Amino acid sequence: MVLIPLVITQVIIADFFFGNHWARVHNTLARSLSAEITTMMNFIDNGNFAVAKSMASDIGINVSVNPKLNRPAKNDNSSMVAGRLAKHLQTTLKRPADIYIDRGARLVFIDVPTKNNKIATFGTSLHRIYSTSTEMFILWLIGSILIVSILIAPFVILHTRSIRRISNAANRFGRGLDAPGFKPSGSLEIRNAAASMITMKERIDRYNRTRTDMLNAVSHDLKSPLTRMRLAVETDSMTKENLLQEIDRMSEMVNGYLAFARGEIPEIEQSTELPATLTRVARDAAPHKKIELDLPNEPVRFYARPMALTRAFSNIIENAARYSKKKIKITERDTLDFVEVIIEDDGPGIPDEQKADALRPFVRLDKSRSDKTGGTGLGLSIAQTAIENHGGQIFLEDSDMGGLKVRVILPIA
């Protein structure tokens, strides 16, 4: 992901930008040397060899005229280095010229026939027609890729190791196993992905525990009334009214389980304010209790799912009404960032070590799970789910009234 784009970019830059640049430089060098050789050949053809030699000395060229030379059978006219010079000489001299390159000595020799059938040889540095910056640039190009590769290798190894750890952990999670020691590591994005996967695993585990608890609760809560009903039918010891009460009780429990299993019905968010909802719910849920309301005259409005909030506060207030002695107090406090609703009662409260269990589904603090205490252990759990789905939080605390204080915080934005 890093090296391949880097190499492709470097090759494109070298081919399109520096390639054109080198072509222009080499063409200029060849044209300049070709013009100098043509000028000196004019002097030589006119019998002014001394002038040509003096000019060649001034511009760093060694010139000589020989009757015959022992050269290789194949010249370098068609090579990449001498090709441009050969074309320019062909155009300016109007006669063939042979170019030979001594790569070891970094020299170039140009043999041009004179008018009297001799050979004029011009020797000069290879740098006159070819820029060695070409090789240097290629070396720097390769070197920069190697340096970048060495520098990014540790980071790539660390990131790929983190991705492999996430993959292994996800594979274990998918098989229902834990991944001991797995912690988010690597870049910010990889850590976020790992944290999301851990959160997903926790939610799946909580879902499975909830379903297991539900099955246990269903088994326990339905077994007792079914046993009593069977015994009553066999011994004729229960009246019709009592049987109907047992059936109603079982129907209530089953409906509660089904409501929890189905979850919340999708609902569109609406602009909502809480005082009217809290007042109505308190009146319906606790008609025989003294309700003290401390609500703002100009409440803040925020977007929420009103049916879900009504269900949540109804469960909380019904729980307070079930255990309170005489009084329930409901308070709303609005701020710029959140709405805080406090519901207190003067009942027995909940010990600190049992507050966390009170929010778990299908958990009733009455270990006997007696019919007389009512409830299926779902009220506060459903309320917590609705509050958390709104981005809020629910806390169980001790009230100054002696009972339980349920504090709900809902964000406005």
Secondary structure, DSSP 8 states (H G I E B T S, - for coil): --HHHHHHHHHHIIIIIIHHHHHHHHHHHHHHHHHHHHHHHHHHHTT-HHHHHHHHHHTT-EEEEES-----SS-STTSTTTHHHHHHHHHHHSS--EEEEETTTTEEEEEEE-TTS-EEEEEEEGGGT--THHHHHHHHHHHHHHHHHHHHHHHHHHHHHHHHHHHHHHHHHHTT---TT----SSHHHHHHHHHHHHHHHHHHHHHHHHHHHHHHHHHHHHHHHHHHHHHHHHT-S-HHHHHHHHHHHHHHHHHHHHHHH-------EEE-HHHHHHHHHHHH-TTSEEEEE--SS---EEE-HHHHHHHHHHHHHHHHHH-SSEEEEEEEE-SSEEEEEEEESS----GGGHHHHTSTT--S-TT--GGG---S-HHHHHHHHHHHTT-EEEEEE-TTSSEEEEEEEE--
